[in-house]
Amino acid sequence: MRKGIVLKLFLLTTALCMLILAVIVIGQTVFFKQFYVNQKVEDVNAGLLAYQNEYLKNAGDAQTAARLEQQFYQKYNTWYAVLDPLGGLKNTEDFFMEIRLNHSNNDPAYSGRTIKIPLYKFINVEDFFNGNTFTAPWIKEGEPITVEGLEMNNQLVIQRMGWNPANLREENRLENRQMVTKEYEVVTRYPSPTQYHEKYPNILASGTITKIQIPDGAGNARYMNHLFLERIKAFEADLLYGDYDPTRDGNQIIDYEENHVNYKMFVNRFEDRGGNPAYLIAMTSLQPVSEAAGVMQHYYVYTAVATLLLVLLASFYYSRRIARPLLRITSMTKQMAGLDFSEKIPVTTKDEIGDLSNNINVLSERLHSHILRLNEDIEKEKQLEHTRKEFISGVSHELKTPLSVIQSCLSILKDGIASHKRDYYFNAMEDEVKRMNLLIADMLELAKYESGTYKMKIGSFYIDTIINQICGKLAVDISDKQLQLHTSVGHVEVVGSELRIEQVIINFLTNAIHYTPERQSILLTTKEEQDKVKICIENKGAHIPDEQLEKIWDRFYRVEASRQRSTGGTGLGLAISKKILDMHDVPYGVTNTPDGVLFYFYLNKKEK
């Protein structure tokens, strides 16, 4: 159904107003979100700085640190913790395991040493309160235990532990998953695992659990936020392996996504009263929008300005939208006047302008089609004219010699000279007539191929069947020269014109018979190469000079005295073979071998 210009203007005006309303709504959901994130980052940064100062005032007081963490979460809805120089949680004396090492397989220095392991790195605190101890029932005081870890920064960092050495490889072992995952990632950076363990020696030790400390109900809240603990353990792994450089990276804000929820992670480095490095790490979710109400009044100012600019831009676009199709039509018709039909006018409407654009496109396509067809006809005519000229030139050149021979013989017979050789001269004239017939037939066939109008009938056939038939046809010629024909052909189905490929093989093989010395051999082989078959015909005898290898495909070209007209050829066999193989679009060629000359060409296998 055609839509008029008036209706279109009305619809466009309505759409413009709706667009403005839609943009306002979208702006509130998209741009305001970014504004909210920036405001949230500024608030958390300011809070971290304030609580860092408060923490330094009360350093060493675990209860004060826990209270500060709770207050920080209540005010900013953000998780917060203080880490030691190696990235581990500070104040974990309420949730740890103490082990006395009896024996170390790697480093005797660890034998007899007592180590303390923070349990939050290996097991959830809920397992102890819910009776869910099936993952590690052997965690009891007095039980034997085997630990495995790395020596990093002159300290033993435990990665896995179990109740015996074999247990370290079982599914129910306990492990610091973040450290294990990081190890797999870092090992690949080294040329070999040996170099990795030279930097981070592996320690395997066994011992006895001497003490287990579990937090009470009020103190275990900090260990129940597993998402935050996982990020802390990941930061610890990065710090230990050097992927976080405190001197280079300093304070950072990291974007993080978990379960399709975006988070902001803050890492602030500072020094405690003793001058030792420490880290404030905080993590806040960007999902809640409870803070949105407090910043909406600031946001509406930016929304009003953006809406005003958008209305101005939309009005400008609206005015241009009406004139744009006419400008495209003008540009298109100028190109058509210069016989350039490459561009088309986009037709996206069904009004009067759309109909005009469509009609111009149809006119352009028809003019372009007729011009292309006319150019093709002109090229074909030029090709035919070129073929006719070459045919006439070749015939006139090649018929001079036989006509001269016939004229000479007729003059001798007419004058009665050497009447006793009458039969000899008649035979000579008959041979020249036969040679002229053969020459004209070959030239007509070559002209047919070169005209560009000949269409070959392409099909599939077995190459060995064709070769065996040709060898049978030429058996007499081979026997007359006492030649030995050796064949090695495979039963392969190929694609091409069976009749014309047979003609190529006959030309190549006849050429080999003519120029192979008596009692020598000819090799005819096929070789499969992926999706192609290579057909080779090699004859023993004189080589062709390298500079003349490419010229033998030219019509009437003969190499030296050994390749004269007296051999019986017309000089067109290889030229005809070249055109046939060109029409098949396959590789072909000729090359000298240690014993003679090799002609070859390829055919495509039939797809199965």
Secondary structure as GFF3:
##gff-version 3
##sequence-region A 1 608
A	DSSP	alpha_helix	5	57	.	.	.	ID=ss1
A	DSSP	alpha_helix	62	76	.	.	.	ID=ss2
A	DSSP	beta_strand	78	83	.	.	.	ID=ss3
A	DSSP	beta_strand	96	104	.	.	.	ID=ss4
A	DSSP	three_ten_helix	108	110	.	.	.	ID=ss5
A	DSSP	beta_strand	114	118	.	.	.	ID=ss6
A	DSSP	three_ten_helix	119	121	.	.	.	ID=ss7
A	DSSP	alpha_helix	126	129	.	.	.	ID=ss8
A	DSSP	beta_strand	144	152	.	.	.	ID=ss9
A	DSSP	beta_strand	155	162	.	.	.	ID=ss10
A	DSSP	three_ten_helix	165	169	.	.	.	ID=ss11
A	DSSP	beta_strand	174	175	.	.	.	ID=ss12
A	DSSP	alpha_helix	177	187	.	.	.	ID=ss13
A	DSSP	alpha_helix	193	199	.	.	.	ID=ss14
A	DSSP	beta_strand	202	213	.	.	.	ID=ss15
A	DSSP	three_ten_helix	221	223	.	.	.	ID=ss16
A	DSSP	alpha_helix	226	240	.	.	.	ID=ss17
A	DSSP	alpha_helix	246	249	.	.	.	ID=ss18
A	DSSP	beta_strand	252	258	.	.	.	ID=ss19
A	DSSP	beta_strand	261	271	.	.	.	ID=ss20
A	DSSP	beta_strand	277	285	.	.	.	ID=ss21
A	DSSP	alpha_helix	292	337	.	.	.	ID=ss22
A	DSSP	alpha_helix	352	398	.	.	.	ID=ss23
A	DSSP	alpha_helix	400	415	.	.	.	ID=ss24
A	DSSP	three_ten_helix	419	421	.	.	.	ID=ss25
A	DSSP	alpha_helix	422	450	.	.	.	ID=ss26
A	DSSP	beta_strand	459	462	.	.	.	ID=ss27
A	DSSP	alpha_helix	463	473	.	.	.	ID=ss28
A	DSSP	alpha_helix	475	480	.	.	.	ID=ss29
A	DSSP	beta_strand	484	488	.	.	.	ID=ss30
A	DSSP	beta_strand	493	496	.	.	.	ID=ss31
A	DSSP	alpha_helix	498	515	.	.	.	ID=ss32
A	DSSP	beta_strand	521	529	.	.	.	ID=ss33
A	DSSP	beta_strand	532	540	.	.	.	ID=ss34
A	DSSP	three_ten_helix	546	548	.	.	.	ID=ss35
A	DSSP	three_ten_helix	551	553	.	.	.	ID=ss36
A	DSSP	three_ten_helix	561	563	.	.	.	ID=ss37
A	DSSP	three_ten_helix	565	567	.	.	.	ID=ss38
A	DSSP	alpha_helix	573	584	.	.	.	ID=ss39
A	DSSP	beta_strand	588	592	.	.	.	ID=ss40
A	DSSP	beta_strand	596	605	.	.	.	ID=ss41
###
